[in-house]
Structure formats: C-alpha cells, structure tokens
C-alpha cells in the first residue's frame, strides 16, 4: 500500500513502462506448505499471453495514437496483424532496439507457462527491401543483421515481422519462427511504418488459408470446395485455385486456353473470353465436353464459404452453388458462356459490417451447333464473367425505447394544502 513514506521507493521500483503486478517477493511465507496444485501441469489457454524468459512475446501495436507501443502481448491462438509508426532517423537507428532483429528473437519463449522449458525463436526468412521498394530474399537468413549506417543510409532496419508458432493440442508451444523484412532509410526519414503479425498452427496439421475474419475482404479469393457424402468441406490447399474462371490469353484460342485459370476475388467484377473456331469435322459431344472444361475448369466446386473464416467442419457455414442452364431447342447444344453471380450482404454491427455471401449462381448458356459444309469455318465467342451483387437491406440504426417513469406520490404529499 503506497504511503507518504514509501511512495518514492515504490515509484523507483515500479515506475517503468511495464512491470509485474505480483512480484514473487510479495506475500511469500517460507514456512507455508505448497499448494495442492503445485504439481499441476500448466498449459497455454486461448488468449493467454505467450510468456518469454523476461516477460512476454511482444507484438507492437498502436494504442492511442499511431505510434508503436511495445507493451502489447501476443495472445495464444489469437492471430493478429498490426501496423504502427516508429520514430527513427539515420543518426539514432543503431540505438533503437525495436528496429533491430535481435529485439524480436533474443528472448526465448516458455513452452508452457511457469516452466523452465524454453523454445528459441528461429529466423525463418529475411527479405531485404531497397529504397525504391524492390525486395530480395537472402539465402543466409540465419545471420543476425543489425542496423548500421552505410553511405548516409541506415540499413537492416526492421520493417516487418511475421511470427509463426507451432503448438500441440495440449497447449504446449514446440516451435517458434520469425520472418523479417529489412529496409533502409535515408537522412530525410523521420519515422517508419512497421508491420507485425502472428499466426498459430497445430503440429501435424495444415493451416487453412482465410479470406477475412470473419467477413470477406475485398481482393482476397473466394473460398470454395467439395463435400463428399458424410464428410466436411474439402478444399484445395492453394487458396487461389479454389474458385476460378477462364483466363484470357493473347491468342484468344479456346482450345489452346484450356487449363488457363484466374482466381475469383471478392468484390471484383471480371469478364474474360476466347474464340472457338468450328469446322465441319468437329463432333457435338466431344466439343461440348471440351467447352465445359474450358468454362468451368477440371474441378468446379460445389460449395462456397459464407464467411472468409468459415471452418471446413461447419457445413452450415457454406453455401451450395446453384447451377442454371439456358438453351434453345436443338439437337446439339454447345456451351458458350458461364455467368457467376455472387450475392452478398453486410452482416453484423453498423460500425464494422462484415461481408457475407448468401447465394452463388452459375448460369451456363448454350447455342445450337449447326452442321457446316465441308471446308467452311465458323467462329463463336465464348465468355466467362463474375458479378458481385450487394443485396443488403438499408441500414437503419435501432434505438432503445425511452424509459417510462412510474411516479407514485404518497397519499399525504400535499398535506396540509389539500
């Protein structure tokens, strides 16, 4: 308890930017018996700070302003991404710890809380960025590169740090790696913007790529997959190859463009196409199957994720793709267009609405294939398109009802006037 006598001593002991609220020297009785759970096996739980030898794993982030604060702990199983501004100049870059690689890897992580087992943070990769933005991956990433002044520049300044933590299902951390982007600053620079992120992967599992958390982010690929009987959703490991459309090529030949695909990105309306040269020797059935492969690809998915972070095991969070066909009455119909319409809506709070996909329709249009005379040719355009439609209802903020005041006066309130 602070008093007038011990205040200066407490201020000197605990007046730093961060300190432990419960040091081991408080309330320690040497004669006390150990608690019953002294032999309990500790483990990390969701959201618990990742502990290190000296404190916790730092994930710098802005607090009140955009300036970086180094007292933000990384939470276990909490994937985060932050950006903040750091004051730095060529003259002071060598003395600022937060722009050096060693600041982020020198402190070992505790495998479980309150344990003596430590996990060293290894360097996964180092990318060097020049002043004009060109990036080069270094082969010798195990070398610790510290900031230093070279030709009126300060090089090896940390611009980006990406942590990747591997853990067991028992709540134990077994591996920790960090990927760095190092850059250079000149004399005109007064500050830099740093980016930090952390991700967690359970051992012996493959991380699932997301396209938002929870709602979709514009420009990220649509997540899609298949659902076998009695199973969850199965996705392609490449998130840019889950839902695709035909990619236009320079020669515009449909038969030569078979297999060329481009990913469908959320919020981006796209159109592509090619030209099909039809001769008298072409047969209807093989040509129909070839054009379907050109338009839909070899494996067109069955389901699309409602949210950018929908889990494969939660089948109700996935939307089935509806297939429609428009054709004329003819003996031979060949597909000439694929139109994909993605309907989405804003979900959640008005302050931070999230994009949610509610319906996906794939419409294939066909045209009759007429028999050509020998030696004649016909060119048919084949198109593929994607349209995103916002079907959100007009946002109307709701207000709580005005409180009703139930006023009751005592029966003799106006005594003795009445």
N, C-alpha and C positions, 0 to 999 in steps of 0.2 A: 504494500500500500504506500503510495507516494506521500511523503510528509515534507514539511519545510526543511527538515534536517537532511534527509536522504535524496532530495529531488535532484541536486546537481550530480550525485553519483549515479542515479538511475538514468539521467539524461546522457551521461557519458557512455554508459553501458549499452543502452537501447536506442540511442538517438540516430542510428543509421537508417538507410532506405528500407532495409528489411531485417527482421530479427525473429528469433523463435519466441513464441508467446509462452512456451512452457519449457524452459531450460531444465536440463537434468538435475541441476543443483537445487531446484526448488522442492520443498516438501519431501526430502529424502530421509527416511529413517533407517539407519544402518541395522537396527535390531528387528526391523519389520520382517515378517515372513513373506516369501514370494507369493504373488497372486496365484490363484488356482489355474489360470490360463497361461502361466509363464511358458509352458512347453507347447503352446498352440502354434500351429503353422500359419504364418502370415501370408497373405496374398494380396495382389492388387485387385481392387474392385473398380467398377466403371466410374470414371470421373475423378478418381483419387489422383493427387499429384504424383508424377513419376519422380521418385526420390533419387538423388545422387549422393556422393560421398560428402559434399559440403552443404548442399541444400536440396534443390530440385532442378529438374531439366527445364531450362529457360526457353520460352517461346516469346521473344519480344513482340509487343503489340502497342498500338496507341491506346491511351487511357482517356484523358480529357481532350487533348489536342492531338494533332497528327504525329507528334514526336514520340519516339520509341521509349517504352518503359520495359526494363529488363526484369521486372518482378512478376511477370505473368507465368505461372507454372503450366506445363503441359499435362493435360488430364489423360489418364489411362483409357484407351479405346475411344478417345474423342479426337476425331480427325479435324484439324484446324488449318486455316490459312489466313495469315495476317500480312499487312503492309504498314509500314510506318517510316517516318523521316528521321534521319540521324544527322546531327550537326557534325561535320568533319571538314577538314581542309588539308592541303598538302603538308603544311607545317606540323599539324597535330595528329596525322593519321597513324604514326608509329606509336603514339602513347594512348590511343583509344582502344581498349580491349574488345569492344563489341564489333569492331571491323576486322578482327583477326580470326583466322581459322581456329587457333588454339582455344579461344573463348568458348567454342561450341563442342569441342571434342576432348578437352583435357580432363574433364570431370567424369569419372565412371558412374554408371547407373547401377542402383541396387536391384538385384534380380527380383527380390520381394521386399516389401517394407521392413525396416528394422532388422536387416540381415547383413552378414559380413560377406556374402557372395556378391561379387561385382561383375558387371558387364561393360567392357570397354566400347566406346563409340568409335567405330572404324570409318574410314573415308571411302565412300562408295565410288565417287567420281568427282573430278574437278574440271570445270569449264572456265576458260579464260575469255573475257569479253573485252574487246578493244573500245576505244573512244567512239568509233562510228557504229558500234553495235554488233560487229562480227564476232561470232563465238567459235572457239576451238576447244575440242576435247583433248585433255592431256593424257598421255599414256602412263606417266609416272604419278598416279594420283595419290600414292602413299607418302609423298613428300610434303611436309608441312611448309606451306608458303606463307610467310609473314609479310605484312605491309612494309614497304620500303620506298624511299624516294629515288627515282631514276629519271634524269633529264627533265627536271621540273615537273615530273609526274609522280603520283603516289600509286604504285601498282599493288596487286594482290589484296585489294580491298573487298571485303565480303559484301556482295550484293544480294545473294540469295542462299538460303539454307533449307534443305529438304531432309527431314528426319524420316527414317523408316524403321519401325520397331516390330520385331517378331516375338511372339509370345505363345505360351502354352495355354490350353483351356483351363488349367489350374490357377491362372492369374500370375504366372511367372514369366518375366522377360528373359529371353535367352540370347537375343541378338539386337544390336543397335547400329545403324549405319547412317551416314550423313553425306548428302551430295551438295557440292558448293558451286556457285557461280562467282568468280572473282573478276573484278573490273579495275579500271584505272580512273583517276580523277586528275584534273589539271588545276592550275592556280585559281581559275575563275570560280571553281566549285566551292560552295559554302555548305552544302548539305547533299545527302544522297538518300534515295528511297530503297529500303531493304524489304525483302520478301521472305517470309518464313512459313513453312508448312510441316505437318507431321501426319503420318499415316501408320496404321497398325494392321498386321497380317498374322493370322493364326498359323502356327507351324504346320507344314504338310497340307496347306490349302492354297488355292489360287485366288488372289484378290479380284473382286468383281468391279469392273470399271463403272463409274457412275456418271450421270449427265446432269447432276443437280442434287441438292439436298435441302428440302425434299423435291421442290418443283424443278422442272426443266429450265436449263439456262440456254438462252439464245446462242446458237452457233455450235452447240455440242450435239453429238449424234443421237438419233433416236435409238433407244434400247429395245431390242426385239429378240424373239426366239421361238422355239417349238415346245410343244407339250405332249410327250408320249403318254400313252394310256396309263393312268395311275401314277404319274410322276409329276414333279415340279417343272418349271420352265428351264429349258436347256438353251444356253446362249453360246454364240461364237466368242472365243477368247479375245478376238480383235473387235473392239467396240465400234470401229469404223467399217466393219464388214457385216453388221447385223441386219440393217435395212438399207438397201441401196437401190439406185436406178441406173438406167443406161447412161454411159458416159460418151459424150460426143467425141469423135475422132476427126483428124484432119481430112482423111479420105472420104468420110461420110458413107462408107460401105457397111451396110448392116451385117452382112455375113463376115466381114473382116473385124467388125467391132464386137463380135460375140466374146463375152468374158470381161470386157472393159466396164467397170462399175465405178460409181462415185457415191459416197455416203449421203444419206438424207440428214440434214442438220436442222435442228428445231428452229422454227421461225423463218427459215429461208425458203421462199418460193423458187422453184427451179423448173427448168424445161430443157430437154435435150432431145436429140433425134438422129436419124440416119436415113439413108435412101436404100431401098431394096430394088435391085434390078431383076425383073422377072422375065424368064424366057419360056419358050414353048415346051422345053424339056422338063421343067420343074413340075413335081407332083404335089398334090394338095396336102396330104397327110404329113410327109416329111417337112414341108415348108412351114406348116402350122406349128409343129413342134419346135422347129428352129427359131421361129419368131417369138414364141413364148419364152424360150430360153434367153433370147436377146432382151426382151422386155422385163421379165421377172427374175432373170438370173437362174442359176442352177438350184438354189435353195431359197425360195421366197418364204419368209417366216409366217407363223400362224398367229402370234400374239405380239402386242406392243405394250411396254411398261407404261402405266398411268403416270407414275412419277419418275423423276430422274434417279431415285434411290430405291425403287421397288425391288424387294428381295425375290429371288427365284422361287423360294418355297411358298411365298404368299401369292397363290394363283389368283385370288380375288383382286389383287392389285394390278392385274394385267388385262388388257382389252383385246378381245379377238378381232382379227381383221376380217371385215365383211367384203366378199367378192361379188361384184356385179358384172354382167355381160350384156352388151348391146350389139345386136346383129340384125342383118336383113335375112329375109327368106331366100336361101340359095343352097345349092347342093354342096358348095365348098366355100367356107368362110375362113379367112386368114386374119389373125390379129394385127392391127396396125397402130394401136395406141394403148397406153396404160396411164390412167389418171388416178393419182393417190391424193385423197383429201383427208387431212388430219384436223379434226375438230378438237379444240382445247378450250379450257375455261380457267378463269382466275379463281384460286381456292385459298381460303384462309382469311387472315386479317387484311383490312383495307390498308393498313400501314405497310405491310410487307406481303403482298399477294404472291402466291406460288402458281406456276403454270402446271396444269394437269390435263392430260389427254383423256378424252371421254369417248372418242369414236374414230376409227380409221376405216376408210372405204377405198377399195382398189377396184376401179372400173376398167374393163378391157373392152375396147371397141373393135369390131371386125368389119371387113369389107369382102364382097364376093370376089373370088378369083375366077376370071373368065379365061377360057382357053384361047391362046394366041395362035395365029397362023405360024407355020414353020419359018424361022428366020427373023421373026419380029420380036421386039423387046418392049417392056413397059416398066416405068419407074414409079414406085409408090413411096411416099414419105411415111416414115414410122417415127412416132413421137412418144415421149415419156415425160410426165410432169408431176410435180408435187405442189399442193396448195395447202397452206395453214389458215384455218378459219377460226376466229375468236368468237365463241358463242356465249361469252359471259353476259349475265344479266347486268343491267345498270346498277352500279354500286350505290347503295342507299344506306348511309350510316344509321344505326339504330340508337335510340335514346331511352334511358330508363324513365319510367313514369314518375311524375312529380309526386313527392311524398304527401300523403294525406295526414293532416294534423287533427287528431281526435282530442278536441279541447273539452274538458269537463270541469265545471266550476263547482265548488262546494255550495250546498244549498243556502248557506248564510253569507255568501260572498258580499252581497250588497247591504247586509245589515249594518247600521240601523236605518238605512235610507229607504228601504222598502219594507 
